[in-house]
Amino acid sequence: STQITDPKSIYLKDDDGAIKSGVDDATILEVTQDTVATLLRASQKPLAICDRAPPILKTTDRNIRKKYSGCELLKKPPEETTLLILEGLNTFGRTGNNLIELLHAFQYGRDHDAVVAIQHGSWATHMVPKMWMAVQDGDIHSWIKFFERTFCVKIFYDNDDMSRYKKIIPMETRDLFMYRGGRNLGEYVEFQG
């Protein structure tokens, strides 16, 4: 069997979000072949909401995941790539609106064949770690790579890095919030899922 050491990355927080106490020692997990097999089966389970399967066939669910997991636009050379840039700290509304704005940015990028480009330090990079995907052990570079891979986006440290790209589309968060994609509802839900 294999031993896995979990880094000191789990913190308990009080109601104000302040760290109460941390995990002092690394947690050692004993991983057996049965555990690995169980984890593999769990990762291949179809979508379930509140332990109920939606009316989607397993093969359809699998095909949807494959369809949107390639990040094809990130593979194109910069000279052929359009960017939708999310920058600045000003937002339209509070966290709920900001989450909608981020999801609409993803949809806008899909509808217009544009990579969603996020300026490091902008509203989007502040919002996401507050809700989920926290930076682990202060390793911002690993977090950025994980964020880019998970959401098929590109994070930029400075605007000079964007000069090689074909076209840059700036968009205010209010416009993102109001954006209604050109796809039908089924395609919208499929992509956002």
C-alpha positions in Angstrom: 0.0 0.0 0.0 1.0 3.6 -0.6 1.1 6.4 1.9 0.0 9.9 0.9 1.0 13.0 3.0 -1.5 15.8 2.9 0.2 19.2 3.3 -0.8 21.7 6.0 -3.6 23.3 4.0 -6.7 22.8 6.0 -7.8 25.6 8.3 -10.7 26.0 10.6 -12.3 29.5 10.5 -14.6 31.3 12.9 -17.8 33.1 11.7 -15.8 36.2 10.7 -13.5 34.1 8.4 -10.4 34.5 10.7 -8.3 31.4 11.1 -9.1 29.7 14.4 -6.6 26.9 14.3 -4.7 25.0 11.7 -3.8 21.4 11.3 -0.5 21.0 13.2 0.6 17.7 11.7 0.3 16.3 8.3 -2.4 13.7 7.9 -1.2 10.3 6.7 -3.7 8.3 4.7 -3.3 4.6 4.0 -4.2 4.0 0.3 -4.9 0.5 -0.7 -5.9 -0.9 -4.1 -9.6 -1.0 -2.9 -9.4 2.7 -2.1 -7.9 3.6 -5.5 -10.6 1.5 -7.3 -13.3 3.2 -5.2 -11.9 6.7 -6.1 -11.8 5.8 -9.8 -15.4 4.5 -9.8 -16.5 7.7 -8.0 -14.8 9.9 -10.6 -16.7 8.1 -13.4 -20.1 8.4 -11.8 -22.7 10.3 -13.7 -24.0 13.7 -12.6 -26.1 13.7 -9.5 -27.9 16.6 -7.8 -29.0 16.0 -4.2 -28.3 12.3 -4.7 -30.8 12.2 -7.6 -29.8 11.5 -11.2 -31.0 14.1 -13.6 -32.8 12.9 -16.8 -29.5 12.6 -18.6 -28.1 9.3 -19.9 -24.7 8.2 -18.6 -23.3 8.3 -22.2 -24.7 11.8 -22.8 -23.2 13.0 -19.6 -19.8 11.5 -20.5 -20.0 13.0 -24.0 -20.8 16.5 -22.7 -17.7 16.3 -20.4 -15.5 15.3 -23.3 -17.0 18.0 -25.5 -16.0 20.9 -23.3 -12.9 19.6 -21.6 -10.4 20.3 -24.4 -9.6 24.0 -24.1 -9.1 24.1 -27.9 -8.8 27.9 -28.1 -5.8 27.9 -25.7 -4.0 25.7 -28.2 -4.1 28.2 -31.0 -1.2 30.6 -31.5 -1.7 34.1 -30.0 -1.7 35.7 -33.5 -4.9 33.8 -34.2 -6.6 34.2 -30.8 -9.1 36.7 -29.6 -9.1 37.6 -25.9 -12.1 38.7 -23.8 -10.3 40.6 -21.0 -11.6 40.7 -17.4 -9.7 43.4 -15.6 -10.0 46.0 -12.8 -11.7 45.9 -9.5 -15.0 47.6 -10.2 -17.9 45.2 -10.4 -21.6 45.4 -11.0 -23.3 44.4 -7.8 -22.0 42.0 -5.2 -20.8 38.4 -5.2 -23.9 36.8 -6.7 -23.8 39.2 -9.6 -20.0 38.7 -9.9 -20.5 34.9 -10.2 -23.0 35.4 -13.0 -20.7 37.9 -14.7 -17.9 35.3 -14.7 -20.2 32.6 -16.0 -21.4 35.0 -18.7 -17.8 35.8 -19.6 -17.2 32.0 -20.2 -20.4 31.9 -22.4 -19.4 35.1 -24.3 -16.0 33.5 -25.0 -17.6 30.4 -26.3 -20.2 32.3 -28.4 -17.4 34.5 -30.0 -14.5 32.1 -30.1 -12.6 34.2 -27.6 -10.3 33.0 -24.8 -11.4 34.6 -21.4 -8.3 36.4 -20.3 -8.2 37.5 -16.6 -5.8 40.2 -15.4 -4.1 38.9 -12.3 -5.4 40.9 -9.3 -8.7 41.8 -11.0 -12.1 41.2 -9.5 -12.3 37.7 -10.9 -9.1 36.5 -9.2 -10.3 38.0 -5.9 -13.8 36.5 -6.1 -12.9 32.9 -7.0 -10.6 32.0 -4.1 -13.0 33.6 -1.6 -15.8 31.2 -2.7 -13.8 28.0 -3.7 -10.4 27.1 -5.1 -8.4 28.8 -2.4 -4.7 29.3 -2.8 -3.0 26.4 -1.1 0.1 27.0 1.0 0.7 30.4 -0.6 1.6 28.7 -3.9 0.0 31.3 -6.3 1.8 29.9 -9.4 0.3 26.4 -8.9 -3.1 27.9 -8.2 -3.0 30.0 -11.5 -2.1 26.9 -13.5 -5.0 24.9 -11.9 -7.4 27.8 -12.4 -6.4 28.2 -16.1 -6.8 24.4 -16.7 -10.1 24.1 -14.8 -11.8 27.1 -16.5 -10.0 27.1 -19.8 -8.9 30.7 -19.3 -5.6 32.6 -19.5 -4.3 34.7 -16.6 -2.1 37.6 -17.4 0.3 39.5 -15.1 0.6 42.6 -17.3 -0.9 44.0 -20.4 2.3 43.8 -22.4 1.9 40.0 -22.5 -1.4 40.5 -24.4 0.1 42.5 -27.3 0.8 39.4 -29.4 -2.9 38.4 -29.5 -5.1 39.0 -32.6 -7.8 41.0 -30.9 -8.6 42.1 -27.3 -12.2 42.7 -26.3 -12.6 44.7 -23.0 -16.0 44.3 -21.4 -17.5 45.9 -18.3 -18.9 43.7 -15.6 -22.4 45.3 -16.1 -22.3 44.3 -19.8 -21.3 40.7 -18.8 -24.1 40.6 -16.3 -26.6 41.6 -18.9 -25.1 39.4 -21.7 -27.6 36.9 -23.1 -25.9 34.3 -25.4 -26.9 33.5 -28.9 -27.3 29.8 -28.2 -30.5 28.0 -27.3 -31.2 27.2 -23.6 -30.1 23.5 -23.9 -26.7 24.4 -25.3 -26.3 27.1 -22.6 -27.1 24.7 -19.8 -24.9 22.0 -21.3 -21.9 24.3 -21.5 -22.4 25.9 -18.1 -22.7 22.4 -16.5 
